Amino acid sequence: MKRLQAGDVAIPTFDPEVEPGLDVEGFQRQFVWTKPQCDRFIESLLLGLPVPGIFLVKQTDGRLLVLDGQQRLRTLAAFYRGVLREREFRLENVQKQYQGLSYTGLPVEDRRRLDDGIIHATIVRQDEPSDDQSSIYLVFERLNTGGTTLHPQEIRVALYRGLLIRLLRRLNENPDWRALYGNRSNRLKDQELILRFFGLRFWRHNYEPPMKDFLNRYTAENRDLRLQDEATLTGAFETTIGVIRKSLGPKAFRLKTAVNAAVLDAVMVGVSSRLAGAAPVTDFGSLKAAYDSLLANPAFRNATGRATAAEEYVRTRVDLAVDAMRSVG
């Protein structure tokens, strides 16, 4: 408990503007345990019963990041603090001798037994390769069971904190992007699609499926904007999304009703590649014609309809989009 309060053990957040900790918004998963679950966990510790262990990741700064066990740690911290969900934490769903007791109300011997209790912790550290956290990502993905399953971008925000993650959060507020994507995704899918654009626009020569692992590698390599700086990424994104909204309208990435991620990444890379040329796009009609022709291409439709992360389909749809946009005036 002392290490949690000191920040030496940290619960990761999904908000890159907030440092990992215990009492902040944006936890790795919201606190989902019911009051009876909390009570029974504390009772098990008071009775000296074995409880499931936790998994921690040792980071380069020496801090331990919670991979699995947040519900247990937050329950324990709340009991020591005496407050659970803004109400006094008194045990209710427990054996008679503990009912109605808070931490400060425990008999001395029970409080001492709790203070001396043990929760086994497995500490995971990735030694090789030292420049990413691919194995940690896999462990995080496998261990986060129960509650709400974490999505890939949520794990990236927790594990690859840095300048790139912060930039994605800021660019996600771009009004042109919001008009094209729609409402903000609670699971950070919109931020992942911006990341996907950057990866395929600037790093696609390194692409190997699955897409999830490719994005992990790119995020690890560029987490502090060593590959492309903030001005390069911001300029590429904002000019691309602005032109697409003006020329193609709000349904540019939708073959039907939902945003099609494969259409989005190809069209954005194609338009961005054209904008990287010397002359700006002035003929929005020719861009719309190139877009319509691209969507009508059977090879493009095939590469955006199924198995979209396959290397052949990624290469095909992006190359077709780049070629289609090259002649836009």
MIPASE-791636 format. One record per residue: residue in one letter; x, y, z of N, C-alpha, C in turn. Coordinates in steps of 0.1 Angstrom, whole numbers, padded with zeros to 4 digits, always signed. Example, Ala and Ser with C-alpha at 12.3 -4.5 7.8 and 13.67 -1.06 7.14 Angstrom:
2
A+0132-0057+0078+0123-0045+0078+0132-0033+0078;S+0128-0022+0071+0137-0011+0071+0129+0000+0079;
***
This chain:
329
M+0008-0012+0000+0000+0000+0000+0009+0013+0000;K+0020+0012+0007+0029+0024+0007+0035+0026-0006;R+0038+0016-0013+0044+0017-0027+0034+0022-0037;L+0021+0018-0035+0011+0023-0044+0009+0038-0042;Q+0008+0042-0029+0006+0057-0026+0018+0065-0030;A+0030+0059-0030+0042+0067-0034+0044+0067-0049;G+0036+0059-0056+0037+0059-0071+0048+0049-0076;D+0053+0041-0067+0063+0031-0071+0056+0019-0078;V+0044+0017-0075+0035+0007-0082+0024+0015-0088;A+0022+0014-0101+0013+0023-0108+0003+0015-0116;I-0010+0020-0116-0020+0014-0124-0020+0023-0137;P-0019+0017-0149-0018+0024-0161-0031+0031-0165;T-0030+0042-0172-0041+0049-0177-0042+0049-0192;F-0054+0052-0197-0056+0054-0211-0055+0068-0215;D-0053+0077-0206-0052+0091-0209-0037+0095-0209;P-0031+0098-0220-0016+0102-0220-0013+0114-0213;E-0023+0123-0210-0021+0135-0202-0020+0133-0187;V-0024+0120-0183-0024+0117-0169-0014+0107-0166;E-0005+0109-0156+0005+0100-0152-0002+0087-0146;P+0004+0076-0148-0002+0064-0141-0002+0065-0126;G-0012+0060-0120-0013+0061-0105-0025+0054-0100;L-0030+0058-0088-0040+0050-0082-0054+0058-0083;D-0053+0071-0080-0066+0079-0079-0067+0089-0090;V-0067+0084-0102-0069+0093-0114-0079+0087-0123;E-0084+0096-0132-0094+0091-0142-0086+0083-0153;G-0093+0074-0159-0087+0067-0171-0079+0055-0167;F-0085+0047-0158-0078+0035-0154-0077+0025-0165;Q-0068+0015-0164-0067+0004-0174-0081-0003-0176;R-0088-0003-0165-0102-0008-0166-0109-0002-0155;Q-0122+0002-0157-0129+0008-0146-0131-0001-0134;F-0132+0004-0122-0134-0004-0111-0148-0010-0111;V-0148-0023-0114-0160-0030-0117-0165-0040-0105;W-0157-0042-0095-0161-0051-0085-0173-0045-0077;T-0182-0054-0073-0193-0050-0065-0189-0050-0050;K-0197-0044-0042-0194-0043-0028-0192-0057-0022;P-0201-0066-0024-0198-0080-0019-0185-0086-0023;Q-0181-0084-0036-0168-0089-0040-0156-0082-0032;C-0158-0069-0030-0147-0062-0022-0147-0067-0008;D-0159-0069-0002-0159-0074+0012-0153-0087+0013;R-0156-0096+0004-0151-0110+0005-0136-0111+0003;F-0131-0102-0005-0116-0102-0007-0109-0097+0005;I-0114-0087+0012-0108-0082+0024-0109-0093+0035;E-0121-0100+0035-0123-0111+0045-0113-0122+0043;S-0111-0125+0030-0101-0136+0028-0087-0133+0033;L-0083-0120+0032-0070-0116+0037-0070-0116+0052;L-0081-0112+0058-0082-0112+0073-0082-0127+0078;L-0087-0136+0071-0088-0150+0075-0075-0157+0071;G-0066-0151+0064-0053-0157+0060-0055-0167+0049;L-0066-0166+0041-0068-0175+0030-0060-0170+0018;P-0056-0180+0009-0048-0176-0003-0057-0168-0012;V-0051-0158-0018-0058-0150-0028-0050-0150-0041;P-0056-0148-0053-0049-0148-0065-0038-0137-0065;G-0026-0141-0072-0015-0131-0073-0018-0121-0083;I-0009-0111-0083-0010-0100-0093+0003-0101-0102;F+0001-0094-0114+0013-0094-0123+0016-0079-0126;L+0029-0077-0125+0035-0063-0126+0046-0063-0137;V+0048-0052-0143+0058-0050-0153+0069-0041-0147;K+0081-0045-0147+0092-0036-0143+0096-0027-0155;Q+0094-0014-0153+0097-0004-0163+0112+0001-0162;T+0116+0008-0172+0130+0012-0173+0133+0022-0161;D+0123+0029-0156+0126+0039-0145+0124+0032-0132;G+0122+0019-0132+0122+0011-0119+0108+0010-0113;R+0098+0017-0119+0085+0016-0114+0078+0003-0119;L+0068-0002-0111+0061-0014-0115+0047-0010-0120;L+0044-0015-0132+0031-0012-0138+0022-0024-0136;V+0010-0022-0132+0001-0033-0129-0005-0038-0142;L-0001-0051-0145-0007-0057-0157-0020-0064-0153;D-0021-0071-0142-0033-0077-0138-0034-0077-0123;G-0045-0073-0118-0047-0072-0103-0052-0059-0098;Q-0056-0051-0108-0061-0037-0104-0072-0038-0094;Q-0082-0047-0097-0094-0047-0088-0090-0050-0074;R-0081-0060-0072-0077-0063-0059-0069-0052-0052;L-0060-0046-0059-0052-0035-0053-0061-0023-0050;R-0070-0019-0058-0078-0008-0056-0088-0011-0044;T-0093-0023-0043-0101-0027-0031-0093-0025-0018;L-0081-0031-0018-0073-0030-0006-0069-0016-0003;A-0066-0008-0013-0063+0006-0010-0075+0014-0004;A-0087+0011-0010-0099+0017-0005-0102+0013+0010;F-0099+0001+0013-0102-0004+0027-0092+0004+0037;Y-0080+0005+0033-0070+0012+0041-0074+0027+0042;R-0079+0032+0032-0083+0046+0031-0096+0048+0039;G-0104+0038+0039-0117+0039+0046-0128+0044+0037;V-0126+0045+0024-0136+0051+0015-0137+0042+0003;L-0149+0038-0001-0151+0031-0013-0163+0037-0021;R-0160+0042-0033-0170+0049-0041-0177+0060-0033;E-0168+0068-0026-0173+0080-0019-0182+0077-0007;R-0181+0065-0003-0188+0061+0010-0179+0054+0019;E-0182+0055+0032-0173+0048+0042-0173+0033+0039;F-0161+0028+0039-0159+0014+0036-0160+0006+0049;R-0171+0000+0052-0173-0009+0063-0177-0023+0057;L-0172-0033+0063-0174-0047+0058-0189-0051+0061;E-0195-0057+0051-0209-0061+0053-0211-0076+0050;N-0207-0080+0038-0210-0094+0034-0199-0103+0038;V-0197-0104+0051-0186-0112+0057-0191-0119+0070;Q-0182-0127+0075-0185-0134+0088-0189-0124+0099;K-0196-0129+0109-0202-0120+0119-0192-0112+0126;Q-0180-0117+0129-0170-0110+0137-0164-0098+0130;Y-0166-0097+0117-0161-0086+0109-0171-0076+0104;Q-0184-0079+0106-0194-0071+0101-0194-0057+0107;G-0196-0047+0098-0196-0033+0103-0183-0027+0106;L-0172-0034+0104-0159-0029+0108-0152-0022+0096;S-0145-0011+0098-0136-0005+0089-0122-0009+0092;Y-0112-0004+0085-0098-0008+0088-0095-0003+0102;T-0098+0010+0105-0094+0016+0118-0102+0009+0129;G-0113+0003+0126-0121-0004+0137-0118-0018+0139;L-0108-0024+0131-0104-0038+0134-0097-0039+0147;P-0099-0051+0154-0091-0054+0165-0076-0054+0162;V-0068-0050+0171-0054-0049+0168-0048-0061+0161;E-0051-0073+0166-0046-0085+0161-0050-0087+0146;D-0063-0084+0143-0067-0085+0129-0061-0075+0120;R-0059-0063+0125-0052-0053+0117-0038-0057+0114;R-0031-0062+0125-0018-0067+0123-0017-0078+0113;R-0026-0087+0113-0027-0098+0104-0028-0093+0089;L-0037-0083+0088-0039-0078+0074-0026-0070+0070;D-0020-0062+0079-0008-0055+0075+0003-0065+0071;D+0004-0076+0077+0014-0086+0074+0010-0096+0063;G-0002-0094+0058-0006-0103+0047+0002-0102+0035;I+0001-0113+0027+0010-0114+0015+0001-0116+0002;I+0003-0108-0008-0002-0111-0021+0009-0113-0030;H+0010-0125-0036+0021-0129-0044+0021-0120-0057;A+0032-0115-0061+0034-0107-0073+0044-0113-0082;T+0040-0115-0095+0049-0119-0105+0054-0107-0113;I+0066-0104-0113+0072-0092-0120+0078-0097-0133;V+0072-0091-0144+0077-0094-0158+0086-0083-0163;R+0096-0086-0169+0105-0077-0175+0110-0082-0189;Q+0110-0074-0199+0115-0078-0212+0129-0073-0214;D+0138-0083-0215+0152-0079-0217+0156-0078-0232;E+0150-0086-0240+0153-0086-0255+0140-0088-0262;P+0138-0081-0273+0145-0069-0277+0143-0057-0267;S+0153-0050-0265+0152-0039-0254+0145-0027-0259;D+0142-0025-0272+0137-0012-0277+0122-0013-0279;D+0115-0023-0275+0101-0023-0276+0095-0032-0264;Q+0082-0033-0264+0076-0041-0253+0067-0051-0259;S+0071-0058-0269+0062-0067-0276+0058-0079-0268;S+0067-0084-0260+0063-0095-0251+0054-0090-0240;I+0057-0078-0234+0048-0073-0224+0034-0070-0229;Y+0033-0066-0242+0020-0064-0248+0012-0077-0248;L+0019-0087-0252+0013-0100-0253+0008-0105-0239;V+0016-0103-0229+0013-0107-0216+0001-0099-0211;F+0001-0086-0213-0010-0077-0209-0023-0082-0216;E-0022-0085-0229-0034-0089-0236-0040-0102-0231;R-0031-0111-0227-0035-0124-0223-0041-0124-0208;L-0035-0115-0200-0038-0115-0186-0050-0107-0182;N-0053-0097-0191-0064-0088-0187-0078-0095-0190;T-0082-0104-0181-0094-0111-0182-0104-0106-0172;G-0117-0108-0175-0127-0103-0166-0130-0088-0169;G-0141-0084-0165-0145-0070-0167-0146-0068-0182;T-0141-0057-0187-0142-0053-0201-0129-0056-0208;T-0129-0064-0218-0117-0068-0225-0110-0055-0231;L-0097-0054-0229-0090-0042-0235-0088-0043-0250;H-0089-0032-0256-0087-0032-0271-0072-0028-0273;P-0067-0031-0285-0052-0029-0287-0047-0015-0285;Q-0055-0005-0289-0050+0009-0287-0050+0012-0272;E-0059+0007-0264-0059+0010-0250-0046+0004-0244;I-0042-0008-0248-0030-0013-0242-0018-0005-0247;R-0018+0000-0260-0006+0008-0264-0005+0021-0256;V-0016+0027-0253-0016+0039-0245-0009+0037-0232;A-0012+0025-0226-0007+0022-0213+0008+0018-0213;L+0012+0011-0224+0026+0006-0224+0036+0015-0232;Y+0031+0022-0242+0040+0030-0251+0038+0045-0249;R+0036+0049-0236+0034+0063-0234+0046+0071-0239;G+0043+0083-0245+0053+0091-0250+0047+0102-0259;L+0056+0108-0267+0051+0120-0275+0042+0115-0286;L+0044+0104-0292+0035+0099-0303+0020+0097-0297;I+0019+0091-0286+0006+0088-0280-0001+0101-0277;R+0007+0111-0271+0001+0124-0268-0004+0131-0281;L+0004+0130-0292+0000+0136-0304-0012+0130-0310;L-0014+0117-0309-0026+0110-0314-0038+0116-0307;R-0037+0118-0294-0048+0123-0286-0052+0137-0291;R-0042+0145-0293-0045+0159-0298-0051+0159-0312;L-0045+0152-0321-0050+0152-0335-0064+0146-0336;N-0068+0137-0326-0081+0131-0326-0092+0142-0324;E-0088+0154-0320-0098+0164-0318-0100+0173-0330;N-0092+0170-0341-0093+0178-0353-0108+0178-0358;P-0114+0190-0361-0128+0190-0365-0130+0183-0379;D-0121+0183-0388-0123+0176-0401-0123+0161-0398;W-0114+0156-0389-0114+0142-0386-0126+0138-0379;R-0131+0146-0370-0143+0143-0363-0156+0142-0372;A-0156+0151-0382-0167+0151-0392-0166+0138-0400;L-0155+0133-0403-0153+0121-0412-0155+0108-0404;Y-0149+0108-0391-0150+0096-0383-0163+0094-0376;G-0168+0105-0370-0180+0105-0362-0177+0107-0348;N-0186+0102-0339-0184+0103-0325-0171+0097-0320;R-0166+0102-0309-0154+0097-0303-0156+0083-0299;S-0146+0075-0301-0146+0061-0297-0142+0059-0282;N-0150+0053-0274-0146+0050-0260-0135+0041-0259;R-0132+0033-0270-0122+0023-0269-0110+0027-0277;L-0109+0040-0281-0097+0046-0288-0095+0041-0302;K-0106+0036-0308-0104+0031-0322-0101+0042-0332;D-0106+0054-0329-0103+0066-0338-0089+0069-0337;Q-0083+0069-0325-0069+0072-0324-0060+0061-0330;E-0065+0049-0330-0057+0038-0336-0057+0040-0351;L-0068+0045-0357-0068+0047-0372-0059+0058-0376;I-0057+0068-0368-0047+0079-0371-0033+0073-0370;L-0031+0064-0360-0018+0057-0359-0016+0048-0371;R-0026+0042-0376-0025+0033-0388-0022+0041-0400;F-0027+0053-0401-0024+0061-0413-0009+0065-0412;F-0004+0069-0400+0010+0072-0399+0019+0060-0403;G+0016+0049-0397+0024+0037-0400+0025+0033-0414;L+0013+0033-0421+0013+0030-0435+0019+0041-0444;R+0017+0053-0440+0022+0064-0448+0037+0065-0448;F+0043+0063-0436+0058+0066-0434+0066+0053-0432;W+0060+0042-0429+0067+0030-0424+0063+0017-0431;R+0055+0018-0442+0049+0006-0447+0059-0004-0453;H+0071+0001-0456+0081-0009-0461+0084-0019-0450;N+0081-0017-0438+0083-0026-0427+0070-0034-0423;Y+0060-0033-0432+0048-0040-0428+0049-0055-0429;E+0044-0061-0418+0042-0076-0418+0029-0078-0410;P+0021-0087-0414+0009-0089-0406+0012-0097-0393;P+0003-0096-0383-0009-0089-0383-0008-0074-0381;M-0018-0066-0385-0018-0052-0384-0015-0047-0370;K-0021-0054-0360-0019-0051-0346-0004-0050-0342;D+0003-0060-0346+0018-0061-0343+0026-0050-0350;F+0022-0048-0363+0028-0037-0371+0027-0024-0363;L+0015-0021-0359+0013-0008-0352+0020-0008-0338;N+0021-0019-0332+0029-0020-0319+0044-0016-0322;R+0049-0022-0333+0063-0020-0336+0065-0005-0340;Y+0056+0000-0348+0058+0014-0352+0057+0024-0340;T+0048+0021-0331+0046+0029-0319+0059+0028-0311;A+0064+0017-0309+0076+0015-0301+0088+0023-0308;E+0089+0022-0321+0100+0029-0328+0099+0044-0327;N+0086+0049-0328+0084+0063-0329+0077+0069-0317;R+0078+0062-0306+0071+0067-0294+0075+0081-0290;D+0088+0085-0292+0093+0098-0289+0096+0106-0301;L+0089+0103-0312+0090+0110-0325+0104+0111-0330;R+0111+0100-0330+0124+0099-0336+0124+0097-0351;L+0114+0090-0356+0113+0087-0370+0107+0098-0378;Q+0096+0104-0373+0090+0116-0379+0087+0125-0367;D+0090+0138-0369+0088+0147-0358+0073+0152-0358;E+0070+0160-0348+0056+0164-0346+0051+0172-0358;A+0059+0181-0363+0055+0190-0374+0052+0181-0387;T+0060+0171-0389+0058+0163-0401+0045+0155-0400;L+0042+0149-0389+0030+0141-0387+0018+0150-0387;T+0019+0161-0380+0007+0170-0379+0003+0175-0392;G+0014+0180-0400+0011+0185-0413+0005+0175-0422;A+0010+0163-0422+0005+0152-0431-0009+0149-0428;F-0012+0148-0415-0026+0144-0411-0036+0156-0414;E-0033+0168-0409-0042+0178-0411-0045+0183-0425;T-0035+0183-0433-0037+0187-0447-0045+0176-0454;T-0041+0163-0452-0048+0152-0458-0063+0152-0455;I-0066+0152-0442-0080+0151-0437-0088+0163-0442;G-0081+0175-0443-0089+0187-0447-0093+0186-0462;V-0084+0181-0470-0086+0179-0485-0097+0169-0487;I-0096+0158-0479-0106+0147-0481-0120+0151-0477;R-0121+0159-0466-0134+0164-0462-0140+0173-0473;K-0132+0182-0478-0137+0192-0488-0141+0185-0501;S-0133+0175-0505-0135+0170-0519-0144+0157-0519;L-0144+0149-0508-0151+0137-0508-0163+0137-0499;G-0164+0146-0489-0175+0147-0480-0174+0138-0468;P-0184+0138-0459-0183+0131-0447-0184+0116-0448;K-0188+0110-0459-0189+0096-0461-0177+0090-0468;A-0166+0097-0469-0154+0093-0477-0149+0079-0473;F-0150+0075-0460-0145+0062-0456-0155+0052-0454;R-0167+0054-0459-0178+0045-0456-0183+0039-0469;L-0181+0026-0470-0187+0019-0482-0202+0017-0479;K-0205+0015-0467-0220+0013-0463-0222+0024-0452;T-0224+0019-0440-0227+0028-0429-0215+0031-0420;A-0208+0021-0417-0197+0022-0408-0184+0026-0415;V-0175+0032-0408-0162+0035-0413-0154+0022-0417;N-0149+0021-0429-0142+0009-0433-0127+0013-0432;A-0120+0006-0422-0106+0010-0419-0097+0008-0430;A-0099-0002-0439-0091-0005-0450-0092+0006-0461;V-0104+0011-0463-0107+0022-0473-0100+0034-0467;L-0102+0037-0454-0096+0048-0448-0081+0049-0449;D-0074+0038-0446-0059+0039-0446-0054+0040-0460;A-0061+0034-0470-0056+0035-0484-0058+0049-0490;V-0071+0054-0488-0074+0067-0493-0065+0078-0487;M-0063+0077-0474-0055+0087-0467-0041+0087-0471;V-0035+0075-0473-0021+0074-0477-0020+0079-0492;G-0030+0075-0500-0030+0080-0514-0031+0095-0515;V-0040+0101-0508-0041+0116-0508-0029+0122-0502;S-0024+0117-0491-0012+0123-0485+0000+0122-0494;S+0002+0111-0501+0013+0110-0510+0012+0120-0521;R+0000+0122-0526-0002+0133-0537+0001+0147-0531;L-0003+0149-0519-0001+0162-0513+0014+0165-0510;A+0022+0154-0509+0036+0156-0507+0043+0161-0519;G+0037+0161-0530+0043+0167-0542+0044+0182-0542;A+0050+0188-0552+0053+0202-0551+0040+0211-0553;A+0030+0206-0561+0019+0214-0564+0007+0210-0554;P+0000+0220-0549-0012+0217-0540-0023+0212-0549;V-0033+0205-0543-0045+0200-0550-0054+0212-0551;T-0058+0215-0563-0067+0226-0565-0080+0221-0572;D-0079+0210-0579-0091+0205-0586-0097+0193-0578;F-0106+0197-0569-0113+0187-0561-0122+0178-0569;G-0126+0183-0580-0134+0174-0589-0126+0162-0594;S-0114+0165-0598-0105+0154-0603-0102+0144-0592;L-0101+0149-0580-0098+0140-0568-0110+0131-0566;K-0122+0137-0567-0134+0129-0565-0136+0119-0576;A-0132+0122-0588-0133+0112-0599-0123+0101-0597;A-0111+0104-0592-0101+0094-0590-0106+0085-0578;Y-0112+0091-0568-0117+0083-0557-0128+0073-0562;D-0138+0078-0570-0149+0070-0575-0143+0059-0583;S-0133+0062-0591-0127+0051-0600-0120+0041-0591;L-0114+0045-0580-0107+0036-0571-0117+0027-0565;L-0128+0032-0560-0138+0024-0553-0144+0014-0563;A-0145+0017-0576-0151+0008-0585-0141-0003-0590;N-0128-0001-0587-0118-0011-0591-0120-0024-0583;P-0122-0035-0590-0125-0048-0584-0113-0052-0574;A-0101-0050-0579-0089-0053-0570-0089-0045-0557;F-0093-0033-0558-0094-0024-0546-0105-0029-0537;R-0116-0032-0543-0128-0037-0535-0124-0050-0528;N-0117-0059-0535-0113-0071-0529-0103-0069-0518;A-0094-0060-0519-0084-0057-0509-0089-0050-0497;T-0102-0045-0497-0108-0037-0486-0120-0045-0481;G-0122-0057-0486-0135-0064-0481-0132-0075-0472;R-0121-0082-0473-0118-0093-0464-0103-0095-0462;A-0099-0102-0451-0085-0104-0448-0077-0091-0451;T-0082-0080-0446-0076-0067-0450-0062-0065-0444;A-0058-0073-0434-0045-0071-0428-0034-0080-0435;A-0039-0088-0445-0029-0097-0452-0019-0088-0460;E-0007-0091-0460+0003-0083-0466+0000-0080-0481;E-0005-0089-0488-0008-0087-0502-0019-0077-0504;Y-0029-0078-0495-0040-0068-0497-0037-0054-0492;V-0028-0053-0482-0024-0040-0477-0016-0033-0488;R-0006-0041-0494+0002-0035-0505-0007-0031-0517;T-0016-0040-0521-0024-0038-0532-0033-0025-0531;R-0040-0024-0520-0049-0013-0519-0042+0001-0517;V-0031+0001-0510-0023+0013-0508-0017+0017-0522;D-0011+0008-0529-0005+0011-0542-0015+0016-0552;L-0027+0010-0552-0038+0014-0561-0042+0028-0557;A-0043+0031-0545-0047+0045-0540-0037+0055-0544;V-0024+0052-0541-0014+0061-0545-0013+0064-0560;D-0015+0053-0568-0015+0055-0582-0027+0063-0587;A-0039+0061-0581-0051+0068-0585-0050+0083-0582;M-0044+0086-0571-0043+0100-0567-0031+0108-0573;R-0022+0101-0580-0010+0107-0585-0013+0117-0596;S-0024+0115-0603-0027+0124-0615-0037+0135-0611;V-0041+0135-0598-0051+0146-0594-0044+0159-0596;G-0052+0169-0601-0047+0182-0604-0048+0192-0592;
***
